[in-house]
Amino acid sequence: MLHALMNLLSSCFRPFGRHSEDRVDSVNGNGFGGKEGLLWFRDLGKYGSGDFSMAVVQANQVLEDQSQIESGPFGTFVGVYDGHGGPDAARYVCDHLFPHFQGGTLLIGLLRLCVYAAIAAETQGVVTRETIERAFRLTEEGFTAQVSELWSTRPQIATVGSCCLVGMISRQTLFVANLGDSRVVLGKKVGNTGGTAAIQLSKEHNANFEEIRQELKELHPHDPQIVILKHGVWRVKGIIQVSRSIGDLYMKNAQYNREPINGKFRLPEPMNMPILTANPSIIVHPLHPNDSFLIFASDGLWEHLSNEKAVDIVQNHPRVGIAKRLVKAALQEAARKREMRYADLQKIDKMVRRHFHDDITVIVLFLNHDLISRGTVQDPPLSIRCALQH
């Protein structure tokens, strides 16, 4: 096995670029289908289990959302990373989580697709809760080390974090892991009625949910201020809405909850244990022939569209450009709430735009059950990382 593995690796030591025969690669937005102002999109593409559509719209001065699709011998991996406080944590997750998931940091860079195949061959594509938890743990540890290195020169990096939503299709099974409040919704055919049900597959970690507030109170029974209602919004310690994330070291380690970070992040009392965690919620969903499509999106979409509305849009419109259509539907709703026209919202530039809506990332996967049941391998492997830096 080791000899075969090394042979496979050695065959990969040849240069290849963006237009290589060996893969379809779209790093930093190259290969996206188009751009409309602050909106970028890939209208339709192929991955190992069917078609996909992808779109992102920027609202912040620097785009804080990052996302990726990886498809090859290992199956299909989707990641949506919604950063807060800056882009650093989301970018780090986009660079490191999938390589950790596959089992080694050698996957970073030009060799990563070749090593994907080698590891998949050795492990026979086995995905478990343990492999997922390990990837999240190593990513958190790596970002923590980066914060430690930069603390003396960039202390505010300790206040940067990212939500993290991951989906993995392997062996006719969908694995979903989540930190924070991004969401994946399944569109599922309802018998022979022609209808499609919206089924939320991810658990959100946001203090505005009573279940999360109760969870925090149970974890911190001696802290009556663990969740605080401020201006109609529940926040952990009155500061942040999400209870789980990558990064946000100022809420996990007392070493980083002190000067010189901004006073609004510093706690008035000593931190005796981590307040936020990076332990993902994981669900395992055996794929059924009635499972039609999956909508992965940052909370910027769900702030304006219900699960049912999003599924209805996907079900009743062509696949081409469907992610872009979802983003535009959310923007139209954001404009309506502010009693303005969508055309006028489009004229507002980044940073000011954040007063109207958040960065929004949407990835729609259509499920082809013939391909899934046959275990069809994406060839060439697909690697798209929407790591736009604007």
MOJO-V655937 format. One record per residue. N is the residue number from 1. OMEGA is omega in whole degrees, 0 to 359 (NA if undefined). Layout:
n->{N,N}
omega->{OMEGA,OMEGA}
This chain:
n->{1,2,3,4,5,6,7,8,9,10,11,12,13,14,15,16,17,18,19,20,21,22,23,24,25,26,27,28,29,30,31,32,33,34,35,36,37,38,39,40,41,42,43,44,45,46,47,48,49,50,51,52,53,54,55,56,57,58,59,60,61,62,63,64,65,66,67,68,69,70,71,72,73,74,75,76,77,78,79,80,81,82,83,84,85,86,87,88,89,90,91,92,93,94,95,96,97,98,99,100,101,102,103,104,105,106,107,108,109,110,111,112,113,114,115,116,117,118,119,120,121,122,123,124,125,126,127,128,129,130,131,132,133,134,135,136,137,138,139,140,141,142,143,144,145,146,147,148,149,150,151,152,153,154,155,156,157,158,159,160,161,162,163,164,165,166,167,168,169,170,171,172,173,174,175,176,177,178,179,180,181,182,183,184,185,186,187,188,189,190,191,192,193,194,195,196,197,198,199,200,201,202,203,204,205,206,207,208,209,210,211,212,213,214,215,216,217,218,219,220,221,222,223,224,225,226,227,228,229,230,231,232,233,234,235,236,237,238,239,240,241,242,243,244,245,246,247,248,249,250,251,252,253,254,255,256,257,258,259,260,261,262,263,264,265,266,267,268,269,270,271,272,273,274,275,276,277,278,279,280,281,282,283,284,285,286,287,288,289,290,291,292,293,294,295,296,297,298,299,300,301,302,303,304,305,306,307,308,309,310,311,312,313,314,315,316,317,318,319,320,321,322,323,324,325,326,327,328,329,330,331,332,333,334,335,336,337,338,339,340,341,342,343,344,345,346,347,348,349,350,351,352,353,354,355,356,357,358,359,360,361,362,363,364,365,366,367,368,369,370,371,372,373,374,375,376,377,378,379,380,381,382,383,384,385,386,387,388,389,390}
omega->{180,180,179,180,180,176,180,179,184,180,183,185,173,185,170,186,186,184,182,173,190,183,168,188,180,181,181,172,179,179,176,186,182,182,175,182,180,182,174,184,167,190,180,177,180,170,189,184,178,180,173,173,190,178,177,175,183,173,181,177,172,181,182,176,171,181,180,169,176,181,183,183,182,187,180,181,177,178,172,187,184,183,174,183,183,185,192,184,180,178,179,179,181,179,194,187,182,174,177,179,180,170,179,182,176,180,180,174,190,183,195,183,177,181,175,184,181,182,179,179,184,185,183,172,183,175,180,174,183,180,178,180,179,181,178,181,181,178,177,180,180,179,176,178,178,177,179,181,186,187,185,182,180,186,182,178,177,180,180,179,179,165,187,178,183,171,180,176,181,176,177,180,174,173,177,176,186,167,176,191,165,190,170,181,179,170,188,178,181,178,179,184,185,179,179,180,176,183,179,184,184,175,182,180,182,186,176,175,181,180,180,177,179,178,180,179,178,179,183,187,183,180,181,181,183,172,184,177,180,179,176,182,176,179,175,184,180,188,191,183,184,181,178,182,163,181,184,185,180,178,182,185,182,179,183,178,183,174,14,178,182,184,182,179,185,181,182,182,181,177,183,178,180,179,173,177,176,179,185,165,184,172,178,186,174,183,183,180,179,176,189,184,180,176,174,181,172,187,176,177,187,174,185,180,173,175,184,179,180,179,179,179,182,184,191,177,179,180,184,177,186,178,177,179,178,179,181,177,178,180,178,178,177,178,180,181,179,178,178,179,178,180,179,176,181,182,183,185,178,186,175,180,183,178,183,177,180,164,181,174,178,171,177,174,172,188,176,189,171,178,182,182,180,182,183,181,176,181,2,178,180,177,179,176,178,180,183,181,182,NA}
